[in-house]
Amino acid sequence: MGEVDYQPGEPKDTDWHPHRGFETVTYMIDGRFQHQDSTGGGGLIENGATQWMTAGSGILHIETPPAELVESGGLFHGIQLWVNLPAKDKFLTPRYQNLEGGNVALVASPDGGALVRIIAGEIDGHTGPGSTHTPITVAHTTIEPGASVSVPWRTDFNALAYVLSGRGTVGPDARPIEQGQLAVFGDGDRITVSADAGQDSNRPALEVLFLGGQPIREPVAQYGPFVMNTREQLIEAMEDFQAGRLGVVPPHALMPHTGTR
């Protein structure tokens, strides 16, 4: 979601829609989003907050900027991950976690040139507040110009680095990477990222999301908002949604604000 500076009336939203079989993880760096779901979960996502919604057996939800931000426009920058659930957990009772930015585990590099915010999982003995169904690590790292960070990583995890903003290099070969690009690491026990000495004035540091987890290694069947193991399960999910079995929109529900333009 961005990084984009919207004009008045331009911020985008989603209307009420279903999910089943996975988790949505919404992390907001700039701007604000409101969330509400059919189980009663919801809140405002802003200032480094993360909302971790386990759709499980099925849920309806909405994500929309507050009305005042639709009217005024402004900077929006965030990311949403879809985290698969193993077959045994596809039909879990839906759950909602609100992880405020101040609750994450903070770890500084030895030279002070990098700050790691651990949202979920564990890095070097420090554990984030997010509760996950399979072993996962999610962390947002800020690296000052010219600085580097090297964090230990579980050898049974895959490993990814997504650049939220800035420019730098990744891995022992110092391969270049910049905003909007994703690095997929091979086997190893560390993630190493360095920031270029020169960065853009609007984003003076390299901002990177570290992601990884224990591979599930099961068949994946995905259609729209459903992530299951088989085509038959996708058909069942669609039929359950059409029959109202994935939840109902609550009374006086949050609705998208389309602006006055």
Beta strands, then each sheet from edge to edge (+ up, - down):
strand 1: 4-6
strand 2: 14-19
strand 3: 22-30
strand 4: 33-37
strand 5: 42-45
strand 6: 50-54
strand 7: 59-64
strand 8: 74-84
strand 9: 95-99
strand 10: 105-108
strand 11: 114-120
strand 12: 122-123
strand 13: 126-127
strand 14: 136-143
strand 15: 148-152
strand 16: 160-165
strand 17: 167-170
strand 18: 175-178
strand 19: 182-184
strand 20: 190-195
strand 21: 206-213
strand 22: 221-223
strand 23: 226-228
sheet 1: 1+ 8- 3+ 6- 9+
sheet 2: 2+ 7- 4+ 5-
sheet 3: 10+ 11- 14+ 21- 16+ 19-
sheet 4: 12+ 13-
sheet 5: 15+ 20- 17+ 18-
sheet 6: 22+ 23-
end
